[in-house]
Amino acid sequence: MKFLKPVTMLALVLAVASVSFTSCDSAEKAKKAAEEAAAKTADSLAKVAAEAQRVADSLAALPKSIAATAAGNPALGTLVSALGAAGLTSVFEGTTAYTVFAPTNDAFSAVQKTVDMLLKPDNKGKLTNVLKYHVVEGTFKAADLKDGQKLKTLQGEELTVKMKDGKVMINDAEVTSADVAVSNGVVHVISKVVVPKKM
């Protein structure tokens, strides 16, 4: 009997130690599993954040509307002012595709007296006609323009495309920068203001 007691005690101690060791081992495994799960979650969140940033960057890189593109180009400031004065800015913010032959500030400066006259409130109709004479419905990139081609403008009259010495001309204005990408058509920057027969 005396011998059994120490054996029983030893067995009991070993059993408790085994349970404690198993319990410690289980706790370590649970802790490690929790750490791994937290790391996977953090990794997943980082990937989602990176994808969201990539999408945001892609959207920011998309071409802007004709109105926004013109407003962002300092060389087209006079055109932007004229569009605002004519109440046409919203037309070029929409989704309808247009080809715009956009005169530079220098082009407007070359006919400053005419510009000053057109910007007077009484001449809004004339200003609108001149601006619409620079716009064709649809998208006509440089590769689509052919010598002698006639393009009907929003004003109603036609522009004539000419190829001269390797240059693309719209009436007598040179296209100085072609195929400016916009979300609702295309913009070609031109060297002169083209004026319709009827204002």
Secondary structure, DSSP 8 states (H G I E B T S, - for coil): -TTHHHHHHHHHHHHHHHHHHHHHHHHHHHHHHHHHHHHHHHHHHHHHHHHHHHHHHHHHHS---HHHHHHT-GGGHHHHHHHHHHT-GGGGGSSS-EEEEEE-HHHHHTTHHHHHHHTSGGGHHHHHHHHHTTEEES---GGG--TT-EEEBTTSSEEEEEEETTEEEETTEEEEEEEEEETTEEEEEESS----S--
